[in-house]
Amino acid sequence: MKLIKKRRNDEHFEEVVNDFESFLFKNKIIKYDLFYFPFFDDACLNTIFEQQESNIVIIFQHDNMEINTYQQLINKMLINSDKKYVFFSSQLKTINFKNIFILNWGSCWLLERNARNLLTPVLEKDVKNKKHWISLNLVSHAHRILAGMIIKSLGLDNYGFLRLSMYPLANIDSWQKYFTFPKNEKYNSLLTDGFNKLKKHDYVTPDYFEIYNKNILAPNVNNFNEHLREFYKKVYVEIVNETTYDVIGIHVTEKFMNSVFGMNIPIINGPCGLVSYLESVGFDMLRDVVDHSYDDISDPFERGVMLITLNKRLLSDTQYVEECYNACYERLYNNYKVAVNLSNIIKNQLKAEYPNVINFLQR
């Protein structure tokens, strides 16, 4: 059986499914269940395990999955040890299980692929004052608040555009009460100062919830053209605030793609190892310009502090950054070309794994 509830403008999904099913057919595997939901919740989990009929079950996960939901899914698959699961996850993981084969299929950042690939990148910048970087936040996740605290404490917001909603902090009187990931008191003075300053920060954003209007066929691409493009023309550097941070695996979204098409020098506020993963699929992360050593730090507070403090010059010295941008222009443009070809890169990586999947299914 097949139960597919796909998102609009998901051409990459269609091609991955067709490629994989063709590979299964060539290897005489014709009986299986296939499930795909844009978002996973308890109802989706129940549907899968109530309706699975075959001994081979293929599951596609599109969006980020909360840790508890992810663990529930893994546990349910392990309990059904008589079945074999091929799990196309949006979160990069290298660990497989006895009856589970996990593949990363590049879902979120390749949604709206065809429309995005028609975009013209931001080829010319017009930075007229000392504000030369941007940090965008539609939803105020904890790691974005953490970066904002460090920026405010160090006075770096004088040199950039910090877009951040303060509503999560309205009734909280200390940073220790806000964060759910393990606390690190090492930077208490810095974080306390930043927290107090951030609570007074004005909320201004060029990114609107209205971008997800159902009448807009490619909302993220539309948002780039209608709102973000003009902001990107005014900056050289972006603190890329990814969706996930302290989670299982690595999840990449349109936020990084926006930065690439915006031709921005990237500082990545995301999960441990994300920078290395982006390099593994072909992106030049400009390590000679950006200190990405924070990418190896597993402690969430330490990583959040270091991604800002290690790159203070990039966030405060406009003349230096302009020189870096001009020197890196061709490399930034090459990243745009990698982004346009990313779907093929991911599909080729998947195809290289398919023989291993067949061995797993046939053993």
N, C-alpha and C positions, 0 to 999 in steps of 0.2 A: 504494500500500500504506500501511497504518497500523501503527505499532508503538508502543503507548502502555503505559507502566508507571507509572500515576499513583499518587500518595500518597492516603491516606485523607483524607476531609474537605477535599477540594480543589474546593469548589463554584465558586470563581472560575475555575479552569482550565477546567472544563466549559463555563462560560458564554462565556469568551473564545474557545475552540475553536469552539463553535456559531456565535457571531457572525461569526468570521472565515470559516468554511466557507460560511456563508450568503452572505456578501459575495462570495466567490470564485464561487459558483454563479450569483449574479445577473449576474456579469460573464463568464459562460460559461467559467470556468476550472474544469474538472472532473477533470483528470488531474494528480495530484501525489502525492508521498510525504510522510507526516507522522510525525515521530519525537518521542517525549517520554520522558525518563528523569528520575527524581527526582534522581539524582546522576550526574555525568559522570566517566568514567575512560577509560582506553585501550580497554577492551572495548566501551564505548558508542560511541566514535569509530569503531572498526573495524566495528561493526555497521551504523552509518549508511552508511559509504562502501562497504561490501560489498553492502548490500541496496538502496541507492537505485536506482530504476528509471526514474523520470520526469525530465523536464528541469526540473521545479519541485520543490524540496525545502523542506519546512517543518520547522524544528527548534525545540522548546521546551526551554529550560534552566530547571530549577527552582532548584537550590541554587547557592551561590557556587561558582565555578569557579577553580581555581588558575591562576596566570598562564601556566604552561607548557602546561596543558591547553587553555586558552582560545586561546593562540597556535597550538597544533597544529590546533585546529578551524578557525580562520580560514585558516591556510595550506592545509589540505586542501580547503576550499571554494574558495579562490583557484586552486588547481591544477586543479580541475574547472571550468574556465572556460566549458565548454559548458552548464553548468547554472546556474540561478538559485536562490539560497537566501534564504528569509525566516527570519530568526533571531530568535525571541522570547526575549530574554535576561533573566535576573534582574538583570543588572548594567547600569545606565544608561550608555549610550554614545551620542555624537552622530555618530560617524564611520561612514559607510557605504563600501562598496567597489563596484567595477564590477559584480560579480555577487552582492553580498550586501546585503540590506536588514535593518537591525537595529532591533528594537522592544523597549522595556522594558515588561514586562507585570505587574510588581508581584507576583511569585510568592510569595516566602517570607513577607512580612508579611501576606499575605492567605490563607495556609493556615489552615484551621480557622475560616474567616470566619463561618459561621453560628453556630457555638458561641460564638465570641468576642463576636459582636454581642448575645448574650443576657446577657453579663456586666453587672453593675451596677458603675459606676466607684466608686472610693474617694472618697466624697463628704464624709467627715468625718475629720479628722486628730486625733490625740491625742499630741502631742509633749511629753513630760514632762520631758525634760532637755536639755542643750545639744547632744546628738547629734541632728542634724536632716537629715542627708543619707545617701544609701546608694549604694554601688557594688557591683554584682553581677557575679560571674564564675564560670561553670560550668567553662569551659575557659580556661586561662591563656595566651591569645595575647600576643604581644610587646607590643602597644600597651597592653594592660591592665596588664602588668607595669610598663611605662614610667609610666603614670599613677600606679600604686601607689608607685613610687619617688619621684615628685615630692611626692605627698601625705605620705609618711613623712618626707621631708627637711624639709618645711615645717611638720610637726607638725599637719597638718590632720586626721589620723585621730582626734584628740581630740574632734572635733566631728561625727563621722559613723561609719557602719558600713562598713568596708572588708572585703569578702568576696573573698578571693583565695587561690588555691592556690600554695604555694611549691615544689612538687615540681620544676618546671623549673629552679630555681636551686640545687638541692641540691649538685651537684658543680661549680659554676661560681664562680670567685673574683673576677670583675670584670664590670661591666656591658658592657664592650666585647666580651667573648667570647660574650655572650648574643644580642645583636640581629643579625638578618640584613640589615635594611635599612641604607642608608648611614649611617655613624657621623657624629655631630656633636659635636666635642670642646668646643664653645662652653660647654656646661653641665657640664663634667667634674666640677667640685667638687660641684655640686648632685646630679648623678646618682650619683656615688660614695657620697656620704653616704646618699642614698635607697636605693641598692642594699644597702649594709651593714645599714641598719635594716630593710629589707624582708625580708631573709633570716631575721630573728628574729621575723617576724610570725606570729601564730597563724592557722592555716587554719580558718575557720568559714564555713559557707555555708548559706543556706536553700534552695539550688537543688540538686536531686539528679538523678543520672543515671537513677534509677529512674523519673523522670517519663516516660521513653520506653518504658515497659513496653508490650508489644504488645497487652495487654488493655485499655489505656486508649484510647478512641476519639479524644479530643482532648487529647493530653498537655500541650501548652503552655498551653491554657486551664485544664486541671486544675491545673497547676503554679501558675498565677496564683491560683486560688481556695484551693488547699490550703496553699501555702507563702508566696507573695509578698504576698498581700493584707494579712496581719497586719503585715508589715514596712513596707509602704507607708503604713499608718495612722500610723506613728511618725515619718515624715519628710516634708519639704517639697521637697527637691531630690534629683535623681538624676543621677549620672554614668552616662550610658547607654553601656555598652560594647558597641558593635556587633560583628558577627562579623568584618568586614573592615576594613582600615585602609590599608595600602600596597599597593593592588591596581589592576588595570585596572577603571575604571568605579566606579559607586556601587551598593552592594547593601544593602537594608534588610530587617530581619527582625522577628520578634515582640518583640525586645528593646525597640525603640522603642515598639511598640504597648503593651507592658506598662507602660511609663512613662506613656503617655497615659491608659490606663485607671486607672493608679495616681494620676492627677491630680498628677504631680510636675513641678516646674520643671526642664527638661532642660538638661544640659551634655552635648554629644555627643562621644564618643570614637570617631570613625569616619573614613571617607575624606574627603579634601579635597573640599569642595563639597556635602557631605551636607546641611548645614543649609539651604543655598539650595534644594536639591532638595525638601526637606520643605516649605518655604514655597511652592514652585511648585505643589504639589498641595493647598494650602489650610491647612496648619498654621501657627499663630501661634507663632513660636519665642521670643517675649518678649524681643526684642532690647533693649528699654529696661531690662530687668532682668538679662539674661545678656549678657556680652560675647562674642559669637560671631565676633569678627574672626579668631580662629584658623582658622575654616572656610576662609579663603582661602589659608592657608599650605600650600604643597606639600611642603616639607621635613618628613619624618615626625617627627624629633626635635623640631624647632622647634614644630610643631603640638601635639605631646604635652605639651611643657612649657607652652606658652601657654594651652591650654584649662584648665589648672589655675591657673596664676599670675594670669591675667587675671580669674579669678573667685574669688579668695581670700576676699573678703568674704562671698560666698554660701556658702562652705564653712567659715566660722568665726564669723559673727555671727548667732546664732540669733534674737535679737529683730528684727533687720533683715529676716531671711529670712521670719519670720512675718508681718511687715507686707507684704512683697512678695507672699507667698502670698495673703493676704486681699485685696489690691488686684487680684490677677490671677485670682481664683477663677473668675469668669465666663468669662474667656478660656481657662482650662484646661478648663472644661466644654465650651466650644465646640470645643476640639480633640478631645474625646471624640466629639462629634457628627460632626466631619469623619472620624474613624476609622471610625465606623459606616457612613458613606457612601462610604468610600474605594474600594471595589470599583467602584462606579458612576463615580466620578471617573476612575479608571484606564481603565475600559472606554470612556468617552467620549473620553479622550485617544487611545486606540488607534483608535477609529472615525474620528477626525479624520485619522489617518494612512493609513487603508486606501485612499483614492483614490490616494495617492502610491505605495502598494505595487502597485496595479493598473497604474499607468503604468510602474513599474519592470518588472513581469512581461511587459507587452505590447510594450515597446520593442524 
